[in-house]
């Protein structure tokens, strides 16, 4: 299986400009609506969410997780595949 970022996401969630806990809360709600195996792409600029709360939550829930930091920017493309 290829990296999650190489696949077409089922849904894209833009949480740019939002700080913790909103990226996590909104991501949880979006993932709940997806079927197993589908991918959510989260556009995020909150370091605490991208590097801490979202990966920990995804791991705890058994979801696959990949975060790509955009070069030269403080933004991430985060891919979560629902377990």
TAJO-V480175 format. One record per residue. N is the residue number from 0. SS is DSSP state (H for helix, E for strand, - for the rest). PHI is phi as a letter, one per 30 degrees, with the letter a starting at -180 (none if undefined). OMEGA is omega in degrees with one decimal (* if undefined). Layout:
N;SS;PHI;OMEGA
N;SS;PHI;OMEGA
This chain:
0;-;none;-178.9
1;-;d;177.0
2;-;d;-178.4
3;H;d;-177.8
4;H;d;178.4
5;H;d;-179.3
6;-;c;178.7
7;-;d;179.7
8;-;d;177.0
9;-;d;-177.4
10;E;b;174.4
11;E;c;-179.2
12;E;c;-179.8
13;E;c;177.2
14;-;c;178.4
15;-;d;179.8
16;-;i;179.0
17;-;c;179.4
18;-;c;178.0
19;-;e;10.1
20;-;c;-172.5
21;H;e;178.0
22;H;e;179.8
23;H;d;-178.8
24;H;d;-179.0
25;H;d;177.4
26;H;d;177.4
27;H;e;-179.1
28;H;d;-179.2
29;H;d;-179.6
30;H;d;179.8
31;H;e;-176.7
32;-;d;-178.1
33;-;d;173.8
34;-;d;177.8
35;-;e;179.8
36;-;j;179.6
37;-;d;-173.4
38;E;c;173.9
39;E;c;174.4
40;E;c;-179.4
41;E;c;174.9
42;E;c;-169.5
43;E;b;174.7
44;-;b;177.7
45;-;c;-176.8
46;H;e;-179.1
47;H;d;178.9
48;H;d;-175.2
49;H;d;-173.6
50;H;c;-175.1
51;H;b;-170.0
52;H;d;-179.2
53;H;d;179.1
54;H;d;179.0
55;H;d;179.2
56;H;d;-178.5
57;H;d;179.6
58;H;d;-179.5
59;H;d;-178.7
60;H;d;-179.9
61;-;i;178.9
62;-;d;172.0
63;E;d;-173.9
64;E;b;174.4
65;E;b;177.7
66;E;c;178.6
67;E;c;177.9
68;E;d;179.5
69;-;d;-175.9
70;-;e;177.3
71;-;i;-178.3
72;-;b;174.9
73;-;c;177.3
74;-;b;-178.9
75;E;b;164.9
76;E;c;-175.6
77;E;c;-179.1
78;E;c;178.2
79;E;b;176.9
80;E;c;-176.9
81;-;d;179.4
82;-;d;*
